[in-house]
Amino acid sequence: MTDVETGSAVSAMVAPTSMLLDASDEQAKVGAIAPDFSFTLADGSTQKLSDLRGQKILVNFWATWCAPCKVEMPEIQEALKRYDSDGFAVLAISNENAEAIDTFARQNNFTFPLISNQDGDIGDHYGVTGFPVSFFINSDGTIGFKQIGIMNLDLITQRVEALQ
């Protein structure tokens, strides 16, 4: 698939398009159902956050230029390796274009979706004002924890194991 705006090919784990599906006026908060969004991967397959119900999920808001994000992304990848067989998913959302995200993805070989949300509407609905910010979502779709700032593997492990 090619990035709609640039026409360039993007790697399989990059989602060049995304859309907020939650029409409520309320921002995301711990204990509430996580605002739903959809994303389309480079192969044309579309998923929604709500499709992942039944799994524990980490939704990470990041940027390629964010130094703390660059430090924590390999830690997130390691957590995914550790918990993937236990029904754990990671979705990483950036307000950058797919081409910038793709360059970063190819340099780092991440195996989780890196989602372009240039409108920034998903991050806005989650109340994201800086990077990195992560939401740990329980298997029932409720937000279990909001992490502002950088994470390491120990913190991610602690948060994932606390999810229901």
Secondary structure, DSSP 8 states (H G I E B T S, - for coil): -B-TTT--B--TTEESEEEE----S----TTSB---EEEE-TTS-EEEGGGGTTSEEEEEE--TT-HHHHHHHHHHHHHHHHHGGGTEEEEEEESS-HHHHHHHHHHHT--S-EEE-TT-HHHHHTT--SS-EEEEE-TTSBEEEEEES---HHHHHHHHHH--
